[in-house]
């Protein structure tokens, strides 16, 4: 057994490292999934909770952290009772290349049966977006606003498998 009772703390005071600093802000899994959901257009609390299947208290805490870190901003859409939508700030939009790289990494090393469940396409020409954020058809380097997510072949395969499981 290990006699070192070191606990992983919330911060990394001895780590002079930009990766460790970044993980402080977005390293918790729900945080990146919330950012992904907002990129995908789920901007309301109920939409995110339904999409993610996360407990309300966890979602509230992670949203607050993303607000505090200026990754998301909140805009009221209803007064009584007060309800809000969440939007990515410039800092949040700058996470797009990270999410694209993770999506491609997951497709390569943790593939789903039938292929990728989601594809990222260039809005202008329809070309596939590489893990570097470059359109493979026209060569343009893209931002989040230049791309759109579309269902991939793995999504159809997963839906077909789920339907087959329900009828069995």
C-alpha positions in Angstrom: 0.0 0.0 0.0 1.1 3.5 -0.6 2.0 5.4 2.5 1.9 8.8 0.8 -1.5 10.2 1.8 -1.3 13.1 -0.6 -4.7 14.3 -1.7 -5.3 16.0 -5.1 -6.3 19.5 -4.2 -8.4 21.9 -6.1 -5.4 24.0 -7.1 -1.8 23.2 -8.1 0.4 25.7 -6.2 3.6 24.0 -7.1 2.7 23.6 -10.8 4.1 26.4 -12.9 2.1 25.1 -15.9 -0.5 26.6 -18.2 -2.2 23.2 -18.6 -2.6 22.9 -14.8 -4.0 26.5 -14.7 -6.4 25.6 -17.5 -7.6 22.5 -15.7 -8.4 24.6 -12.7 -11.0 26.4 -14.8 -12.3 23.7 -17.2 -10.9 20.4 -16.1 -14.0 19.1 -14.4 -15.9 16.9 -16.9 -19.3 18.6 -16.4 -17.8 22.0 -17.2 -16.6 21.0 -20.7 -19.9 19.2 -21.4 -21.8 22.3 -20.4 -19.6 24.4 -22.8 -20.3 21.8 -25.5 -24.0 22.0 -24.9 -24.0 25.8 -25.2 -22.0 25.5 -28.4 -24.7 23.1 -29.6 -27.5 25.6 -28.8 -28.7 24.3 -25.4 -28.7 27.6 -23.6 -31.4 27.1 -20.9 -30.9 25.4 -17.6 -33.6 22.8 -18.3 -32.2 22.0 -21.8 -28.8 21.4 -20.4 -30.1 19.3 -17.5 -32.1 17.2 -19.9 -29.3 16.8 -22.4 -26.6 16.0 -19.8 -28.6 14.1 -17.2 -26.8 16.0 -14.5 -28.2 16.7 -11.0 -29.6 20.3 -10.6 -27.2 21.2 -7.9 -24.1 20.1 -9.9 -25.3 21.9 -13.0 -26.0 25.1 -10.9 -22.5 24.9 -9.3 -20.8 24.4 -12.7 -22.7 27.1 -14.4 -21.8 29.5 -11.6 -18.1 28.6 -11.9 -18.3 29.2 -15.7 -19.9 32.5 -15.1 -17.3 33.5 -12.5 -14.5 32.5 -14.9 -16.1 34.7 -17.7 -16.6 31.6 -19.9 -20.3 32.1 -20.0 -22.6 35.1 -19.6 -26.2 35.0 -18.4 -29.0 36.9 -20.2 -32.5 37.1 -18.7 -35.3 36.0 -21.1 -38.2 35.9 -18.6 -39.0 38.2 -15.7 -41.5 36.4 -13.5 -40.1 34.0 -12.4 -36.6 35.2 -13.5 -35.2 32.8 -16.1 -31.9 33.0 -18.0 -30.1 31.8 -21.0 -26.3 31.2 -21.1 -24.1 32.4 -23.9 -20.4 31.9 -24.5 -18.2 34.9 -24.0 -15.1 35.5 -26.2 -13.2 33.4 -23.6 -15.7 30.6 -24.0 -15.6 30.8 -27.8 -11.9 30.4 -27.6 -12.5 26.8 -26.2 -13.8 25.7 -29.6 -10.5 24.4 -30.9 -10.1 22.4 -27.7 -13.5 20.8 -28.1 -12.9 20.1 -31.8 -9.5 18.4 -30.9 -11.2 16.3 -28.1 -14.0 15.3 -30.5 -11.6 14.1 -33.1 -9.4 12.4 -30.5 -12.5 10.6 -29.2 -13.5 9.5 -32.7 -10.0 8.1 -33.3 -9.3 6.4 -30.0 -12.7 5.7 -28.5 -14.8 5.2 -31.6 -18.5 4.5 -31.6 -19.9 1.6 -33.7 -20.9 2.9 -37.1 -18.5 5.9 -37.0 -18.5 9.3 -35.5 -21.8 10.3 -33.9 -21.2 14.0 -34.9 -19.4 15.7 -37.7 -18.3 19.3 -37.8 -18.8 21.0 -41.2 -17.8 24.3 -42.7 -20.9 26.4 -43.0 -19.8 27.9 -46.3 -18.6 25.0 -48.4 -19.7 21.9 -46.3 -16.2 20.6 -45.9 -15.1 18.5 -43.0 -13.4 20.4 -40.2 -10.1 18.8 -39.1 -8.9 18.4 -35.5 -6.9 21.6 -36.2 -10.0 23.6 -37.1 -9.2 23.8 -40.8 -11.7 23.0 -43.5 -10.4 20.0 -45.4 -12.2 21.1 -48.6 -11.2 24.8 -48.9 -8.3 25.1 -46.5 -9.8 27.9 -44.5 -8.9 28.1 -40.8 -12.3 28.3 -39.0 -13.8 29.7 -35.8 -16.8 28.4 -34.0 -19.0 30.7 -35.9 -17.8 29.3 -39.2 -18.8 25.7 -38.4 -21.9 23.6 -37.8 -22.4 20.3 -36.2 -24.3 17.6 -38.2 -25.3 14.1 -37.3 -22.6 11.6 -38.2 -23.0 7.9 -39.3 -22.5 6.7 -35.7 -25.7 8.6 -34.6 -27.8 6.6 -37.1 -26.2 3.4 -36.0 -26.8 4.2 -32.3 -30.4 5.1 -33.0 -30.9 1.9 -35.0 -29.3 -0.2 -32.2 -31.5 1.4 -29.6 -34.6 0.8 -31.6 -33.6 -2.8 -32.1 -33.1 -3.2 -28.4 -36.5 -1.7 -27.6 -38.3 -4.1 -30.0 -36.5 -7.1 -28.6 
